[in-house]
Amino acid sequence: VYGMLMAKSTYEGVKLATRKKRPFVLTRAGYIGSQRYAATWTGDNLSTWEHLHMSIQMVLSL
């Protein structure tokens, strides 16, 4: 929950600061609904099947 609320408050703060531009927020924390406010960074992955497998599991768990 903390990650989503942090992303939401950052999104709303950037939106107030730059009224004419759409905010772009990138976060490592994720929770259900946080995609509404921020993109989720999955880390520095290598081009291997093992890392692809881990990335898919991470994204599906959001």
LOMIVO-696546 format. One record per residue (C-alpha): z, y, x. Coordinates in steps of 0.05 Angstrom, whole numbers, plus 5000, padded with zeros to 4 digits. Example, Ala and Ser with C-alpha at 12.3 -4.5 7.8 and 13.67 -1.06 7.14 Angstrom:
# LOMIVO-696546
<r up="5156" north="4910" east="5246"/>
<r up="5143" north="4979" east="5273"/>
# end
This chain:
# LOMIVO-696546
<r up="5000" north="5000" east="5000"/>
<r up="5017" north="5048" east="5057"/>
<r up="4946" north="5042" east="5086"/>
<r up="4914" north="5059" east="5020"/>
<r up="4960" north="5118" east="5007"/>
<r up="4949" north="5144" east="5077"/>
<r up="4873" north="5139" east="5068"/>
<r up="4878" north="5173" east="5000"/>
<r up="4919" north="5232" east="5025"/>
<r up="4873" north="5240" east="5085"/>
<r up="4812" north="5239" east="5040"/>
<r up="4841" north="5291" east="4993"/>
<r up="4863" north="5335" east="5051"/>
<r up="4795" north="5334" east="5084"/>
<r up="4763" north="5347" east="5016"/>
<r up="4805" north="5409" east="5007"/>
<r up="4790" north="5434" east="5078"/>
<r up="4715" north="5424" east="5072"/>
<r up="4699" north="5440" east="5000"/>
<r up="4623" north="5435" east="5006"/>
<r up="4620" north="5370" east="5047"/>
<r up="4637" north="5299" east="5027"/>
<r up="4695" north="5272" east="5070"/>
<r up="4685" north="5214" east="5117"/>
<r up="4749" north="5176" east="5132"/>
<r up="4753" north="5114" east="5175"/>
<r up="4816" north="5071" east="5175"/>
<r up="4841" north="5006" east="5205"/>
<r up="4891" north="4996" east="5149"/>
<r up="4866" north="4964" east="5086"/>
<r up="4891" north="4948" east="5016"/>
<r up="4861" north="4935" east="4948"/>
<r up="4826" north="5000" east="4927"/>
<r up="4827" north="5034" east="4995"/>
<r up="4751" north="5029" east="4999"/>
<r up="4749" north="5085" east="4948"/>
<r up="4777" north="5133" east="4999"/>
<r up="4758" north="5107" east="5068"/>
<r up="4713" north="5059" east="5106"/>
<r up="4750" north="5001" east="5138"/>
<r up="4740" north="4991" east="5212"/>
<r up="4739" north="4917" east="5230"/>
<r up="4748" north="4927" east="5305"/>
<r up="4707" north="4918" east="5367"/>
<r up="4671" north="4853" east="5353"/>
<r up="4626" north="4814" east="5399"/>
<r up="4560" north="4785" east="5379"/>
<r up="4587" north="4714" east="5372"/>
<r up="4593" north="4667" east="5313"/>
<r up="4668" north="4665" east="5322"/>
<r up="4674" north="4741" east="5314"/>
<r up="4627" north="4740" east="5254"/>
<r up="4671" north="4687" east="5222"/>
<r up="4733" north="4730" east="5234"/>
<r up="4699" north="4793" east="5207"/>
<r up="4678" north="4758" east="5143"/>
<r up="4749" north="4733" east="5131"/>
<r up="4777" north="4802" east="5143"/>
<r up="4729" north="4837" east="5096"/>
<r up="4739" north="4785" east="5041"/>
<r up="4814" north="4793" east="5044"/>
<r up="4811" north="4868" east="5027"/>
# end
